[in-house]
Amino acid sequence: MNPLRFFFGVSWLLLATLPLASQMQDQLSQTHTGRVTDWSYGHVVLSGGPSAANLDAARTEPRILFHLAERNLLGVQDGVSSVASAPPDPENRSPVVLGPRRRIIDGTNVNKMKKKNLRIDWSLSMGAGNVAQSMFPAKYSFDINGAPSCANDFAVFGLNVAGVTNGQANLVGVNNLYAGAGPVGLCGANPTITWAYNGSTAAGSVLTSTSISIDGKKIAYVESAAGSAIFHVLTWKAGQGTSATAAAAPTLNGACTAATSCLKSVAYSSTATNTLASAWVDYQTDKAFVGSDDGKIYRISCVFTCALNIQPTVDWTFTLPVAGTGGAQATPNGPVYDFPSGRLFVGDQLGELWVINAGGAAPTLNAGPVMIGGGGCTTAHPPGRTGTGADCTATGTAYGIPDSIILDASGGSQRIFAFSGNDGTVGAAAVVSQLRMDLTARVNVPIGLGGVNLHAGAFDNAYWGATPSTGELFLCGTGAADTTPTHYWIGFTSYPTINSTPTGSLQRTNVTNLPCVPYTELYNPNLDLGGISGDHDLLMSGLVGAGTSGYVITNDISSGSITAGLNTVNYPGGISGIIVDNVSTQNQASSMYFTTLTNSTVGSCGNTRCAVKLRQLNLQ
């Protein structure tokens, strides 16, 4: 059975029979429920398979429910839900010893490629804008229990340019996604821009990732203007805006009707913009958590379920209590919220990690800060801050935590993972840290020399199964003695504790100082990657670099390691974060989406910034 075909039935059965907070139950009972894949999807994981505790977690977090269905860990037969047996762990999982640096270069050594290059199904001009570096598009699937829908499935691209009515859009929706030339696409040869908006109210741009409501009708995003940040919720209407350079103006709140588009807004900061803190939407409570570059965190109510013409409102503001004054701001990354505990996890660009009690009427500090990066500085004397009595200047650069933490919400783990490119340790400055949710029991794993911003990794499918001790965390660090981008994979022999040293590594390219794109993983049982027993676990990533260094790379991680790249496409200048859609057997319907970071002529992209769809490999 296609693991996504039964999701719709599973979700409704679970939602109907298991106790939920009343607000979420009302929301889901009154609206159609689709599947959302956005920036937040990879930041909450669940190790250990469909245990009782993990099924409890799925009751309150749709992202977890989506994950369990996607990995074939829940099933429906004749209208009855059941726990499917977990996929078997990959065979031959012998450790790969980390020895002298390999001279294999992943992704650029054509002789090591297993298959031909990725197929470029389509490239669609976004004009002068793109999804910002390390940020993500968002994808909505209308009915996972049915065939992929040309009309109703869509992707959203928030663009880092100011919107102009009848000109450049900064919020674009694309449908007919499963288009492509040869074999014939489900949706014809080309995708369609179903709407394109000037989503600015203060001549600002979209610098962070977008989010989609469970029913697919609304988009949440942040407009970053000069010295201010505005949270928007857009109700879109098909046919408004004809291209990325012919944007429509949405109907503004107060004049909205059920037949119009509608833009609701709240200016949550009048003193700072927002460059890293994508808004986390808690579907359970209909609240969003977001930040501003002056070190403040906000909770916003009335996101997706408010009545017509009712604006979102700011519940509270929490200022990260950073030691010292002046100097660098504690610019936050995207907050990650755990509904059951009410904890909000956020990192900053001084290298600190914080936990906030965020579920109540007023926020309080729960734990931290703990210094993850910092370039050799401490939380008592953060880098660049003054007036602490022993002011500290960080050693080197890239000492912040640019990406959101990853939360393993399973009952057997309850761990978080944070990533920084410089903890100040000589010879091992790049680091991934695993901690309990109260920031205790910390384990630091060195992953190279550092000095380049480190982005979030991804877990292989084995980590999700019943024996997560066989799983691995894959991420991109630097070389042991240089700043070349390098794959690392780290095991969990004493699960849930991460191993203190990597299992193995592989240099991606011999060009130095290239940031990696955050990793995206997909377990697709319809995808044969060519292994002896049929490999199905695909890792997707990219590099940010000019010339021949902007590679999109796919890797087979079914064995718990990487030996060489599968396929590559070079986009000079690099790409945004990657999202994926279905694990369908149908032509064109299992794909990956991103935008180029610079003007591109690859594929049919006509020397503009482009949204791109690449097909996954060798569908059966």
N, C-alpha and C positions, 0 to 999 in steps of 0.2 A: 504494500500500500504506500502510495506517495505520502510522506510524513506530514505534508501540509494540507492534504485534502481533507483530513479529519479534524483540523483545528477548529473550524467554525462550530461543529457539533460539540467538541470537547469544551470549548470556552463557554458556550451557552449552558451546557449541562452543569459545569462546575459553578458558574455564576448563579444558576437557579437553585442548586442544592446546598451550597456551602455558604456560611454566614459571611456577609460583607458589610463594611461600613455603609450606612443607609444612603449616603450621598452618592457613592459610586454605584450602588445597586440601582438607585433611581436613574442615574445617568445612563447606564448600560441597558436598562430595561426599556428606556424611551427612545434609544437611537440604534441605528445599525452599527454593528461592531466589525471593523476590518482589522487589518494588521499594519502597524506602523513600524518602520525601520528608520531610525534617525541617529543622531550623534550619541544619544544616551543608551542605545540598545547594547553596545559593547561594554558599557560601564557598570552593568549589573550582571553577574554570572551566578551559576548555581552548580556546585560540584556535588557528586555523590548520587546522581540519579534521582528517580521519583520516590524518595522516601516520604514518610508521613509529614515530617517537618518541611520538606521542600514543597510538597503539595499545599501545605498551609501557606507558604510564601506565595504560591501562585494565585491564591484567592485574593490577595490584596495588591499584587503587582502584575499588570498585564504583560510587561516585558518578560517576566519569568515564565508566564504561561505560554507566550509565543516561543520562547526558547525551548521549553519542554516538548512542545508539539513539533517544532522544526527538527529536533534531534530524534524524533520517533520514540519518545519516552512516555507518551500518552497515546491511547488509541480509542476508537469507537467502533463497535460492531453491533449492528441492528439497534442503534440508538442507545446502547449501554456503554459507558466509559469504562476503560480498564487501563491498568498500568502495563505498558508494553515492556518486554524484556529489553534491557539495555543492549545496544550494539556491542558485539564482542570487542574486547581490547585488541588493538593491532598486534600482530605476531612479531616475533624477533625484536623485542624492545630492549635489546642489550644496550647498556650505556655507551655513549660516545665520549671517550676520554678527551679532555681539553688539553691538547699538547701544543707543539710548535704551530705557529700560525700557518694555516693552509694557503697554498698559492692558487687553489681554485678560486675563481671569481664568479660569484653567482650573478646571473642576469646579463652579463656582457660577454661571456665566453660561449659563443654560438655552438661550439663543438659539444658542450655539455647539455644543450637543450634536448629534452626528450621529444618535444613536438614542435610543430611550426608555430609562428607567432600568433598572438591573440587576434581574433577577427574583430575588426572595427565595424560594428553594425551601423552606427551613425554618429555624426558630429553635428551639433546644432549651435549656431552662433548665439552668444550671449552679449554681443556688442562689446562694450568697453569694460564689462564687469565679469567677475568670477567669484566662486565660493572661496573665501579667504584661506590662506595656507593653514593646514591642519584642522580646518573646519569641514563640515559634512553637508551634502544635500540631505533630503529626507524622501522616503518612498512610502506610498500608501497602496496597499492591495485591498481591493474592495471585498472580495469574497474568496478566501483561501480554500473554502470547501468546493469551489467550482473552478472552471477554467480561467486562466488569466484573461483579464478584461481590457480590451483596447480602449474603450470609452471611459471606464471608471477607475482603472489603476493609473496613478500618476506619480511623478517626481517633482519635488520643489527645490528650486535653486535660489538661495538668498545671496545677492550680489554685493560686492564691496564698493559700490558706487552710489552716488546720490541719484535718486529717481527724478525723472523729468516727465511730466504729463505730455503725451504725444511724442515723447523722445525715449531716452534710455530708461529701461525698467530696472528695478533692484529686487524684484520678487517675481519669479517666473514659474508657472506650472506647465508641465509637459505630459501629455498622454499619447496614446498610440505608441507606447514604449516598445512594444515587441515587434518593431519594424526592422527591416534590414534587407539587404540585397543578397540573395543566394546563400543557402536555400531560402525560398520565399518566406518573408516574415508573416507572422499572424496578423499584423496590422498594416500590411503593405510595405512600401519601400522606405517611408520616411515618418518620423514622429511628428507630432502636432503640438504647437503651443496653444494650450487650452485657455490660458489667461496670462496676462503680463501687466504688472501694476507698478506705478510710482507709489511705493509704500512709505515714502518719506513725508513727515509733517514739519520737519525742521531742517531740510536740505541735508540730511545725514545719509549714511550708508549702512549696510548690514555686514558687520564684521564677525559675527558669530553664527552658529548653526541654528537652523529653524526646527520647529516641532510641529506635529500634526495631531489633531484631535482624533479620538478613537473612531468617530464616524466619518472622518476625512473631510469635513466641511470647513474646518477652520485651521488657520496657520498662526502660530505664536512665534514672534521674533523680536529682536532688539534693534532699534535704530540708534546708531552712534553718531552724534552730531558734535559740533565744536563745543566742548565743555559740558555736554549733557548726554543723557541716555534715556530713551523712551521705549517702554514695553508696549508692543502692539499685538492685537489679535484681529486677524483678517478673516472675514467670511467671504469666500471667493465666489464668483459667478463665471461659468464658462462663457467664452466669447468676448470677454472684456480684455482688450489688448491683443494685438495680432502678431507681435513679434517682440523680441527683447529690445528693439529700438523704436517701438510704437506702443508705449505704455498707456494704460488707462488710469484714471484717478478713481479709487474706490469711494463709495458713498461714506461720508463721515458720520460718526455716531451722533445721534439726535435726529437724523433724517432717514435712518435705515428703516426698511420694511422687510417683510418676509420674502419679497421678490427682488430685493436689491443686494448688491454686495454691501459690506459694512466694515469699517475700520474703527476699532475701539483702541484707545490709547491711554497710557498714564506715564507722565514724565517722572520717573522715579528718582533721577538724580539731576540736579541743576548745576552741579559742580564738577562732574567728571564724566568721561565717556566710558565705553565698555569694549575692550579689545579681545578678551579671552573667555569671559564668563557666559557661555551659552546657557539659556534658561532651562532648568530642569522642571518639567511639569509633573506633578504628582496627580495621577488620574484619580486616585482614591479620594482626595480632598478638593480637587480642582484648584490647587494652589501652585504657583510657580516660585522658584528660588533662583535668584540672579544676583550679579555683582556689578560693581563699578570700579574704575581703575584707581580710586582713592582709598581702597581697602575696606569697602563697605559691602554688606550682604543684605538683601531685601527679600521679604516674602510678600507675594502679590496674590490677592484673592480675585475670584470672578474671572477665570481664564476662559474655559470652554463652555461652561453650562449656564452662564448668566442669561437673564432675560434680555430681550431686544432693547437696545439703546441704554443699557446699564454698563458703565465703564468698569474696568479693572481698578482695584484699589490697593494701595500699599498698606499691609498690616503692620509691619515693623521694619526697622532698620537696625542692623548690628554692625558696629565698627570693630574690625579685628584689633584687639588690644596689643599692638606691636610695641616693643620696647623702644625707647628713645623718641626723638622728634626730628623733623626735617629729613633730608636725604631722600632715599628712594621710597616710593609708596609700596605697600603690600598688595600689589595688583592681584586680585583673585582669579583663579581659573573657574571652570564650570562647576557649581555645587552638585553633589550627588546626595539624594535623600533616601533614607531608609524608613519607610512608614511605620513598621512595627515598633521600632525603638524611638522614633522621633528624632533621630540623629541626622545632622547635616554635615557632610565632609567636604572640606574645601582646602586647596593648597594655594600658596601665593608665590610671587616672583622674587621674594627674598629667600625662598627655599623652605618655608615653614608649612606645616600641616596642622589643621585645626578641626575640632569637632564641636558643633554647636547644638544645643538643645533647641530644636526648631519646631516642635509640634504644638507648643502651647501658645498662650496669648502674648507672651513676651519671650524673647530669646535670652539664653544664658550660655556661657562657655561650659561645655561638657568636659573637654580634655584638650591638652596642648597649650601652646604650640610645641611640636616636635620638629627639630631641624632635620630635614631630609637632604637638602642640597646645601646652599649657603656658602659654598666656596671656602670652607674652613672657619666660618663665623658661627655663632651660636644664637639661640633664641634670646638670650640676655643681651647680646650685642649683635644684632642682625646686620648684614652687609649694607653699608651706605647710610645707616642711621646715626644720628648724633645725640649727644647728651646722655649716653649710657655709662659714662665713666671709663670706658675702655673701648672707644669706637673702633669698629672693625671694617677693614677693606677686604672684600672677597679676593681670593686668589683666582685669577682667570675669569672666564665668563660662563654663561649657560648654567648658573647655579639655582635657577628657579624651578618651579614645578608647572610647566606650561599646560600639561594635559590633566584632566580630571582623574581622580583616583578610580580604580576598579574595585567594586564591592562584590565579594563572594558572600551572598546572602544565605547560603545553605546552613542548615542547622548544625552540620558537622564541622563547619569552618568559621564563619563569622569573622572573616579577615578582610583587610583592605590592602591594596597595592598602590604605591606611589613611585613616580619616576622622576629623576633629576639627572642633569648632565654634569654636575660638579659638586661633590660633597667635600672637596678639599683634601681628600686622601691621596697621597703621592702614589702614582702608578695605577690607581683604580678609582678615578674620580667619578665616573659614570656609575649610577647605582639604581637598583630597584629595591625598595623597602617593603617588607610585609609586616603588618601590625594587626593586633586585635582592634576591635571597633573602639576600644577606650584608649588606643595608642600605646598599649603595653605589648610585651613579648615581641619586640622588634627584631627582625632578621634583615641584615643588609647583604645584598649580593652584588659584588663588583662586576661591571660589564664594560670594562675598557678604560682607556685613558681619559675620556671625557672631553669637555670643552665645546661640545655641540649640543644644542637643545635635544632633550630626550623625550620621546613621545610614547604613548600608551602601546602596550603589547596586546597579545590575544592568546587564549588558551586553546589547545587542541581538543578534539572530541573526546579523547580518553579521560580528560579531566572532568568532563560532565557525567561520565558513566558511574557505575556502581563501585568501581575501584579507581578513584581519582589519584591514588598513589602512583599509577602508571602514566599519569598525564604530564604535560609540560606547558610552561609559559614561554611563548616565543616573543621576542622583542628585538629592537635594533639598538645596539650600543656603538661603541667605536673600537678600533683595534687596540690590542694590548699596549702598543707603543706608538700609535699614531691616531689620527682622527678619521681614518677611513670608515665608512658605514659597515657594520658587521652584524650579521644575525647571531643571536644567542638563544639557547633554549635551556630552561632550568626545570628540574624535576621536583617531586614531592615524595621522596622515599619514606619519610616519616609524616605523611599527611596528617593534619592539615598544614604542618610547618614546611615552608619552602626550603629546599637545599641551600646551603650557604655558598656554594660555588656552582657555576653553570655546568651542565652536562656536556655541551659542545658549542662550537661556534663556526661561522663561515663568513669570510669576507665577501661583501656584496659587490664592491668595485674598489679599485685602487686609487680613486680620486679622493682627496681629503676634504674635510669640512663640508660634507653634504648632509643636511638634515634628512632623516627618513620621514615618510608619511606614517601616521599611526596605522598599526596593523589591523586588518579585517580578516576574520576566519569564517569559513562556511563548510559545514559538513553536508555534503550532497550525495545521497546514495544513488542518484541517477548519473553521477559523474565518475567515469572510469579514468583515473590518472595513470593507469598503466602498470600498477604494481602486480606482484605475483598473485595476490588474493583479491585484487580489485580495490585500488585505493580510492578513497572518497573525501579526504580531508584537505581542503584547499586554503592556502594562506595567500592573501593579496596585499601588496604594499607598493610604495613608490618612493622615488627620490626627488628632492628639490634641487635642481641644478641646471646650469646652462649647457649649451652644446649637446654632446652625446651623453649627458649625465642625468637626464630627467626621466629615468626609466620607471614604467609600471612593470612590476615583476610578480609572477605567480610561482608558488612553491607547493610541492606535495609534502605534507607533514604527517601523512598517515602512519608512518613508522616511528613517529616521535622524534625525528631529526630531519635535517636538510642536507642533501648531498650536492644539489645544483638547482638552478632555476628551471622551471618548466618552459615558460614563455615570457617574452618581453615586448613592449612597445615603448619607443622613446618619444617623450613629449618635452622638447627643450624648455627649460624653465621649471618643469615639474608640474605636479597635480595637487588637487585638494585631497581631503579624506575621501575614502571609497565606501559606498554603501552597496549592498547586494539585494537581489529580490528572490524570486521563487526558486524552489528546487524541482521545477516542473520537467516533465519529459518532452514538452512541446517545444517546437522550434522557436528560437529567439526569446524564450520566456524565462531563461535563467541567465542573469546578466549582472554586470557591475557598472556603477555610475559614478562620475566625478566631473570636475571641470579642470581645464588647463589654467595655470597661473599666469600665463603670458599669451600673447597672440600666437596662434598655431596654424600651420598649414598641413598638419598630419591628417590623413583621411580626407574628408570633405570639408574640413574647417577652413574657411576662406580668409585666413590671416586675421582672425579676431580671437577673443577669448571664447572658448567653446565648452558646452556640455557634451559629454562623451558617454556612449554605451559600448562596452566590450562584452562579448559573449563568454560565458564559462566554457570549459573545455570538454570536447569529446562526449557529448550527451548521448545516452543510449535510448 
